Amino acid sequence: MKNLIGASQIPPLLQVAEVKVIYQSNFPFVHHPSVYSSSDAEKIFRINWGDDIELVEEFNVLFLNRANYVMGILRLSRGGLAGTVADPRILFATALKGLAVGIIAGHNHPSGSIKPSSQDIELTKKLKEIGRFHEITLIDHLILSPRSGFYSFADEGML
């Protein structure tokens, strides 16, 4: 349908911003890392984490295709010493736009403890439920210690 009003004639109150979300890979999937275990995911998270893993809590997400190739990573949130806010709406909006079929969540505990908090457990349950609705599998949720070691919800039977 042809726009009958020129762009300069549209009243300012009716003009809205355009929203764009783009997934673009610069190389074929066969060159992307693949994930077959929690230790594979841990390695990918650590390599792609910032230098301040022991300073502030951060929540990241790996997006996977059907062959378990990592399509990309999302730095969902950064917080303070004791927490960060991981908004499931942003996470799943990105996963849907990127056509991910699986996600692996990961966050760090600057304190060094890898024991999940009650908030970590609740968020994991929420992500699993939302993922089920969208047919996107929560494969795992890792808690990384700044020095070494990690907790895997999948390995511990918490998924």
Secondary structure, DSSP 8 states (H G I E B T S, - for coil): ----S-GGGS-GGG-----------SS-GGGS-B-SSHHHHHHHHHHHS-TTTTTS-EEEEEEE-TT-BEEEEEEEEE--SS-----HHHHHHHHHHTT-SEEEEEEE-TTS-----HHHHHHHHHHHHHHHHHT-EEEEEEEE-SSS-EEETTTTT--
